[in-house]
Amino acid sequence: MESGASVSTVREVTWELLRNLGMTTVFGNPGSTELPFLRDMPAGFRYVLGLHERVAAGMALGYQLGSRKPVFINLHSIASTGNGLSAIQDAWYLHAPLVITTGQQDRRHLLAEPFLASRAVETVKPYVKWACEPQRAEDVPAAIARGYYLAMQPPRGPVFISIPMDDWTHECAPPPARKLSETMLADPGALDEVARALDSSRNPALVAGSQVEEDGGWHEMLALAEHLNADVYQDPIPSRWTFPRGHRLFRGGLLAAQQPLANQLAKHDVVVVLGARIFLYYAYVPGDPIRPGTKLYQITNSPLDAASALAGDSIVGNVAQAARYVRVHARPRHRATEALTTRPGPGPEHPITPGYLFHVLNKVMPRDAVIAEECPSSKGDLDQQIVLDEPGSFYSVPNGVLGFGLPAAVGLQMALPRRRVVCPIGDGSMQYSIQALWSAVQNNAPVIVIVLRNGDYSALKGFCDFTQVGRNVPGMDIPGIDYMKIAQGYGMLAQEVDNPNDLDPALRAAFAANEPRLISVNVDKGGKKTMGMDKSVNPPDYR
Ligand SMILES: Cc1ncc(C[n+]2csc(CCOP(=O)(O)OP(=O)(O)O)c2C)c(N)n1
């Protein structure tokens, strides 16, 4: 409350509420409809400006993922659903509790469709848990509180409140301070069945998904795997890595297509999926989702994922608690296991191969580094070369919409000042949220951006080959972009690497410096595989 104020306004009550809810960092991009709220921002708050709504919301998402706390966003009117929607969608799929507010035109002439009239509430609905424009000005703080509480219920996710610009000056009473529990436990009877199936299994496997991390279950996942001595796979196209990559039980990632994935798991008679969909597919390769005869279980915090699974029995509840319950109730298993044999790393070539780039990066980066990745055609190379064993080490595009990586990296770096965030990103992907470079500089976020500059949309060309579309497709090349100049224009130090021998020193220098840097690496064209698959998987034919 501002000192000397005789009555509380919606604006004063809202700032106080945000403080009480611990949301003191505001990510945003302002417009006229937000100014009555933002004026005289109280002490103790920090405003992080994104030059585009995709970047503002995307940085907030990265900050949420890194801090594991709810984050407040203030975007501009309908621009949030246009420019910011892809970041909101990412938050939806990553179950990230973001409380997103936007301005709306003045209520008193809304009916006349003024400039900046916003239909954001209707537009954003499929990708938020709740979207609302309060009926009355004095309901604004209570709506934000309700949104916050809902955002924090499992599965967590974004909520959206549109606020007419004349609401802020109205008088209002603060909503009561309340506590809501934030964990829902799985049905023990259903988990007993999983434990019994594991007890009678010959060769069980576990699949780790991103919800393991959402529910703070890294150590429980690991403990369960070691208790069972079971092979562990990462879910297809993972948005997070949720099992240590160098562990003796780790067997790599699953392929994102039905039959190839079922083949990968065919030797297991019981498969328990923890915190992932069944399954996330990319190419349509019909087949059994799982080999007939294999018992498939899913433990998920998402009723939606449980309902939409193509096979298996699903149990809804907190993944960390469920993993613990199963460990306590299933018998330990003993067998000799060995880690996947590491092949010799790829050698230096000209042009530099993405495999070599990631091999060198893996050698020089700190073991607690964080990767925010968006390099479509070289995902497979990254997956093979980068070995990170710490929780919270890897984040990637959750639903295929490019523009996630760069702002997420900046937000993660702001939330995790003691760890170094690296953003390997395709030269095409980079363009969807390029303004995040400026935010990294302005916020002293020492993120290392590694541009894989191949001059084209290699992943799409690869998909053309994979699915027999052919190469006669427009819009596949992106020549003539100088990433050095772009970075320098935003005030970021930048360096180009063309010779493979320069890679190691360039990366070492970037890690030694405590400032944001861009390294533009001229790489060989990718796309030889599509999400780790070649034609042997019988891809769809779109001729
Ligand atoms: C917002 C958005 N627009 C377009 C696409 C389609 N798309 C998928 S991969 C890709 C190419 C990205 O190019 P680049 O980052 O250079 O990576 P490369 O394919 O060369 O590895 C495009 C345009 C998308 N997924 N998201």
The ligand as an ORCA input file, in Angstrom:
! r2SCAN-3c Opt
* xyz 1 1
  C       7.195    -20.844    -35.760
  C       7.540    -21.917    -36.730
  N       7.577    -21.627    -38.046
  C       7.936    -22.578    -38.932
  C       8.232    -23.848    -38.519
  C       8.613    -24.934    -39.522
  N      10.001    -25.347    -39.393
  C      10.358    -26.487    -38.767
  S      11.975    -26.802    -38.796
  C      12.276    -25.375    -39.649
  C      13.676    -25.034    -40.054
  C      14.429    -24.319    -39.012
  O      15.658    -23.916    -39.548
  P      16.977    -23.862    -38.713
  O      16.719    -23.329    -37.374
  O      17.986    -23.172    -39.527
  O      17.388    -25.368    -38.475
  P      17.823    -26.501    -39.484
  O      16.576    -27.046    -40.066
  O      18.680    -25.882    -40.532
  O      18.511    -27.469    -38.637
  C      11.096    -24.685    -39.913
  C      11.024    -23.410    -40.640
  C       8.101    -24.119    -37.141
  N       8.299    -25.339    -36.637
  N       7.785    -23.135    -36.271
*
